[in-house]
Amino acid sequence: EYDCFLANLNRLLSALSIRSCEIARALSYDASYISRILAGQRRPADIPQFISCLSRLVARRCLDRGNAALAAGVMGVHPSELLGEEAGSAVISSWLSGIPAPRKIPAGRLRPQTPISALRSA
């Protein structure tokens, strides 16, 4: 589970060109500690808190630099799910944690519902 988190995190950070020194600065951690975490040599003491802080940083990066489509491609979500720091952070946090986030279907992508009567006759 942690290995999956680490692989996802490194893929996302690489795609968005977020360096360990930027994470360290934003989260008030020592840069070498962040580097060791990203290399898999250390684990954060409080993983959920670490994921939450990282998610906010990534969500801000998606908004500030227009990287929502890039991050969405890595994560396999629609870019509209990453718009807004709070909503984007929740989706990123869920993805990093390996917890499926509730999916918001973008307008125009709704599929027509099959009537119950048609299901019964099949």
PyRosetta script that sets phi, psi and omega in degrees:
from pyrosetta import init, pose_from_sequence

init()
pose = pose_from_sequence("EYDCFLANLNRLLSALSIRSCEIARALSYDASYISRILAGQRRPADIPQFISCLSRLVARRCLDRGNAALAAGVMGVHPSELLGEEAGSAVISSWLSGIPAPRKIPAGRLRPQTPISALRSA")
pose.set_psi(1, -47.9)
pose.set_omega(1, 179.5)
pose.set_phi(2, -65.2)
pose.set_psi(2, -37.6)
pose.set_omega(2, 178.8)
pose.set_phi(3, -62.3)
pose.set_psi(3, -38.0)
pose.set_omega(3, 177.4)
pose.set_phi(4, -65.3)
pose.set_psi(4, -44.8)
pose.set_omega(4, 176.7)
pose.set_phi(5, -56.5)
pose.set_psi(5, -47.7)
pose.set_omega(5, -177.1)
pose.set_phi(6, -64.5)
pose.set_psi(6, -42.3)
pose.set_omega(6, 178.5)
pose.set_phi(7, -64.0)
pose.set_psi(7, -44.8)
pose.set_omega(7, 178.6)
pose.set_phi(8, -62.3)
pose.set_psi(8, -44.6)
pose.set_omega(8, -179.0)
pose.set_phi(9, -60.3)
pose.set_psi(9, -48.7)
pose.set_omega(9, -178.3)
pose.set_phi(10, -64.7)
pose.set_psi(10, -37.1)
pose.set_omega(10, 176.4)
pose.set_phi(11, -62.6)
pose.set_psi(11, -44.9)
pose.set_omega(11, -178.3)
pose.set_phi(12, -66.4)
pose.set_psi(12, -46.5)
pose.set_omega(12, -179.8)
pose.set_phi(13, -63.1)
pose.set_psi(13, -39.4)
pose.set_omega(13, 178.9)
pose.set_phi(14, -64.8)
pose.set_psi(14, -45.4)
pose.set_omega(14, -179.6)
pose.set_phi(15, -61.6)
pose.set_psi(15, -35.8)
pose.set_omega(15, -177.6)
pose.set_phi(16, -94.3)
pose.set_psi(16, 2.1)
pose.set_omega(16, -179.1)
pose.set_phi(17, 55.3)
pose.set_psi(17, 43.5)
pose.set_omega(17, 176.3)
pose.set_phi(18, -96.5)
pose.set_psi(18, 120.9)
pose.set_omega(18, -177.1)
pose.set_phi(19, -94.0)
pose.set_psi(19, 159.6)
pose.set_omega(19, -177.8)
pose.set_phi(20, -61.4)
pose.set_psi(20, -34.5)
pose.set_omega(20, 179.6)
pose.set_phi(21, -66.4)
pose.set_psi(21, -33.1)
pose.set_omega(21, 176.9)
pose.set_phi(22, -68.0)
pose.set_psi(22, -40.4)
pose.set_omega(22, 177.3)
pose.set_phi(23, -63.6)
pose.set_psi(23, -46.2)
pose.set_omega(23, -179.5)
pose.set_phi(24, -58.4)
pose.set_psi(24, -44.2)
pose.set_omega(24, 179.9)
pose.set_phi(25, -64.2)
pose.set_psi(25, -45.8)
pose.set_omega(25, -176.4)
pose.set_phi(26, -68.5)
pose.set_psi(26, -34.2)
pose.set_omega(26, -175.9)
pose.set_phi(27, -100.7)
pose.set_psi(27, 1.3)
pose.set_omega(27, -178.7)
pose.set_phi(28, 58.6)
pose.set_psi(28, 46.2)
pose.set_omega(28, 174.5)
pose.set_phi(29, -113.9)
pose.set_psi(29, 161.7)
pose.set_omega(29, 173.2)
pose.set_phi(30, -71.0)
pose.set_psi(30, 136.7)
pose.set_omega(30, -177.1)
pose.set_phi(31, -60.7)
pose.set_psi(31, -37.5)
pose.set_omega(31, -179.7)
pose.set_phi(32, -68.4)
pose.set_psi(32, -33.0)
pose.set_omega(32, 176.9)
pose.set_phi(33, -65.0)
pose.set_psi(33, -44.5)
pose.set_omega(33, 177.9)
pose.set_phi(34, -62.7)
pose.set_psi(34, -43.1)
pose.set_omega(34, 178.9)
pose.set_phi(35, -59.6)
pose.set_psi(35, -41.3)
pose.set_omega(35, 178.8)
pose.set_phi(36, -67.1)
pose.set_psi(36, -37.6)
pose.set_omega(36, 177.0)
pose.set_phi(37, -63.0)
pose.set_psi(37, -47.7)
pose.set_omega(37, -178.3)
pose.set_phi(38, -66.2)
pose.set_psi(38, -26.5)
pose.set_omega(38, 177.7)
pose.set_phi(39, -85.4)
pose.set_psi(39, -6.2)
pose.set_omega(39, -179.7)
pose.set_phi(40, 82.5)
pose.set_psi(40, 11.6)
pose.set_omega(40, -179.2)
pose.set_phi(41, -86.8)
pose.set_psi(41, -19.9)
pose.set_omega(41, 178.8)
pose.set_phi(42, -137.3)
pose.set_psi(42, 161.4)
pose.set_omega(42, 173.4)
pose.set_phi(43, -122.6)
pose.set_psi(43, 142.3)
pose.set_omega(43, 175.9)
pose.set_phi(44, -62.5)
pose.set_psi(44, 145.5)
pose.set_omega(44, 179.8)
pose.set_phi(45, -62.5)
pose.set_psi(45, -40.1)
pose.set_omega(45, -179.8)
pose.set_phi(46, -122.0)
pose.set_psi(46, 88.9)
pose.set_omega(46, -174.2)
pose.set_phi(47, -60.3)
pose.set_psi(47, -46.8)
pose.set_omega(47, 178.8)
pose.set_phi(48, -59.0)
pose.set_psi(48, -39.7)
pose.set_omega(48, 177.9)
pose.set_phi(49, -66.5)
pose.set_psi(49, -40.6)
pose.set_omega(49, 178.5)
pose.set_phi(50, -62.2)
pose.set_psi(50, -45.0)
pose.set_omega(50, 178.8)
pose.set_phi(51, -62.1)
pose.set_psi(51, -42.4)
pose.set_omega(51, -179.7)
pose.set_phi(52, -61.3)
pose.set_psi(52, -46.3)
pose.set_omega(52, 180.0)
pose.set_phi(53, -65.9)
pose.set_psi(53, -42.8)
pose.set_omega(53, 177.8)
pose.set_phi(54, -62.5)
pose.set_psi(54, -40.3)
pose.set_omega(54, -179.0)
pose.set_phi(55, -62.0)
pose.set_psi(55, -40.7)
pose.set_omega(55, 177.3)
pose.set_phi(56, -64.6)
pose.set_psi(56, -41.3)
pose.set_omega(56, 178.1)
pose.set_phi(57, -61.0)
pose.set_psi(57, -47.6)
pose.set_omega(57, -179.1)
pose.set_phi(58, -65.8)
pose.set_psi(58, -40.2)
pose.set_omega(58, 178.9)
pose.set_phi(59, -62.0)
pose.set_psi(59, -41.9)
pose.set_omega(59, 177.4)
pose.set_phi(60, -63.8)
pose.set_psi(60, -39.5)
pose.set_omega(60, 179.2)
pose.set_phi(61, -63.8)
pose.set_psi(61, -38.6)
pose.set_omega(61, 178.3)
pose.set_phi(62, -62.7)
pose.set_psi(62, -39.2)
pose.set_omega(62, -179.6)
pose.set_phi(63, -77.1)
pose.set_psi(63, -46.5)
pose.set_omega(63, -175.0)
pose.set_phi(64, -65.3)
pose.set_psi(64, -38.2)
pose.set_omega(64, -173.3)
pose.set_phi(65, -114.7)
pose.set_psi(65, 11.3)
pose.set_omega(65, 176.9)
pose.set_phi(66, 64.2)
pose.set_psi(66, 34.6)
pose.set_omega(66, -177.7)
pose.set_phi(67, -96.2)
pose.set_psi(67, 16.0)
pose.set_omega(67, -177.1)
pose.set_phi(68, -60.0)
pose.set_psi(68, -42.2)
pose.set_omega(68, -178.9)
pose.set_phi(69, -65.8)
pose.set_psi(69, -38.3)
pose.set_omega(69, 179.3)
pose.set_phi(70, -65.8)
pose.set_psi(70, -48.6)
pose.set_omega(70, 179.0)
pose.set_phi(71, -64.1)
pose.set_psi(71, -40.7)
pose.set_omega(71, 179.8)
pose.set_phi(72, -61.5)
pose.set_psi(72, -39.0)
pose.set_omega(72, 178.1)
pose.set_phi(73, -62.2)
pose.set_psi(73, -41.3)
pose.set_omega(73, 178.2)
pose.set_phi(74, -66.1)
pose.set_psi(74, -39.9)
pose.set_omega(74, -174.5)
pose.set_phi(75, -86.7)
pose.set_psi(75, -15.0)
pose.set_omega(75, -178.4)
pose.set_phi(76, 74.9)
pose.set_psi(76, 34.0)
pose.set_omega(76, 177.5)
pose.set_phi(77, -123.0)
pose.set_psi(77, 169.8)
pose.set_omega(77, 176.6)
pose.set_phi(78, -81.1)
pose.set_psi(78, 139.7)
pose.set_omega(78, -178.9)
pose.set_phi(79, -54.0)
pose.set_psi(79, -30.8)
pose.set_omega(79, -179.3)
pose.set_phi(80, -64.4)
pose.set_psi(80, -21.4)
pose.set_omega(80, 178.8)
pose.set_phi(81, -72.2)
pose.set_psi(81, -14.9)
pose.set_omega(81, -177.8)
pose.set_phi(82, -103.5)
pose.set_psi(82, 4.2)
pose.set_omega(82, -179.8)
pose.set_phi(83, -83.2)
pose.set_psi(83, 129.3)
pose.set_omega(83, -175.8)
pose.set_phi(84, 97.0)
pose.set_psi(84, 127.9)
pose.set_omega(84, -174.5)
pose.set_phi(85, -60.0)
pose.set_psi(85, -44.4)
pose.set_omega(85, -177.2)
pose.set_phi(86, -67.7)
pose.set_psi(86, -49.6)
pose.set_omega(86, -179.4)
pose.set_phi(87, -65.6)
pose.set_psi(87, -44.5)
pose.set_omega(87, 179.1)
pose.set_phi(88, -61.9)
pose.set_psi(88, -41.4)
pose.set_omega(88, 178.9)
pose.set_phi(89, -61.9)
pose.set_psi(89, -40.1)
pose.set_omega(89, 180.0)
pose.set_phi(90, -65.5)
pose.set_psi(90, -41.4)
pose.set_omega(90, 179.3)
pose.set_phi(91, -66.7)
pose.set_psi(91, -44.6)
pose.set_omega(91, 179.8)
pose.set_phi(92, -63.1)
pose.set_psi(92, -44.9)
pose.set_omega(92, 179.7)
pose.set_phi(93, -60.7)
pose.set_psi(93, -44.3)
pose.set_omega(93, 178.6)
pose.set_phi(94, -62.5)
pose.set_psi(94, -43.1)
pose.set_omega(94, -179.3)
pose.set_phi(95, -64.4)
pose.set_psi(95, -45.2)
pose.set_omega(95, 179.1)
pose.set_phi(96, -64.9)
pose.set_psi(96, -34.1)
pose.set_omega(96, -178.8)
pose.set_phi(97, -79.2)
pose.set_psi(97, -12.1)
pose.set_omega(97, -177.6)
pose.set_phi(98, 80.8)
pose.set_psi(98, 15.8)
pose.set_omega(98, 179.6)
pose.set_phi(99, -101.6)
pose.set_psi(99, 122.5)
pose.set_omega(99, 178.6)
pose.set_phi(100, -61.8)
pose.set_psi(100, 127.6)
pose.set_omega(100, 177.8)
pose.set_phi(101, -83.5)
pose.set_psi(101, 149.8)
pose.set_omega(101, 173.5)
pose.set_phi(102, -58.1)
pose.set_psi(102, 131.7)
pose.set_omega(102, -175.5)
pose.set_phi(103, -90.9)
pose.set_psi(103, 130.8)
pose.set_omega(103, 175.0)
pose.set_phi(104, -101.5)
pose.set_psi(104, 119.3)
pose.set_omega(104, -178.9)
pose.set_phi(105, -85.1)
pose.set_psi(105, 121.9)
pose.set_omega(105, -179.4)
pose.set_phi(106, -62.5)
pose.set_psi(106, 150.3)
pose.set_omega(106, 178.7)
pose.set_phi(107, -55.8)
pose.set_psi(107, 142.1)
pose.set_omega(107, 179.4)
pose.set_phi(108, 87.9)
pose.set_psi(108, -5.2)
pose.set_omega(108, -179.4)
pose.set_phi(109, -113.8)
pose.set_psi(109, 11.9)
pose.set_omega(109, 178.9)
pose.set_phi(110, -74.8)
pose.set_psi(110, 138.8)
pose.set_omega(110, 176.7)
pose.set_phi(111, -97.1)
pose.set_psi(111, 144.1)
pose.set_omega(111, 178.3)
pose.set_phi(112, -64.8)
pose.set_psi(112, 143.0)
pose.set_omega(112, 179.3)
pose.set_phi(113, -79.2)
pose.set_psi(113, 141.9)
pose.set_omega(113, 175.8)
pose.set_phi(114, -82.6)
pose.set_psi(114, 127.6)
pose.set_omega(114, 178.8)
pose.set_phi(115, -61.1)
pose.set_psi(115, 143.2)
pose.set_omega(115, 179.6)
pose.set_phi(116, -57.5)
pose.set_psi(116, -37.8)
pose.set_omega(116, -179.7)
pose.set_phi(117, -60.1)
pose.set_psi(117, -34.4)
pose.set_omega(117, 179.2)
pose.set_phi(118, -70.9)
pose.set_psi(118, -32.2)
pose.set_omega(118, 177.8)
pose.set_phi(119, -69.7)
pose.set_psi(119, -36.7)
pose.set_omega(119, -178.8)
pose.set_phi(120, -68.0)
pose.set_psi(120, -35.9)
pose.set_omega(120, -175.7)
pose.set_phi(121, -81.1)
pose.set_psi(121, -11.7)
pose.set_omega(121, -177.2)
pose.set_phi(122, -80.4)
pose.dump_pdb("model.pdb")
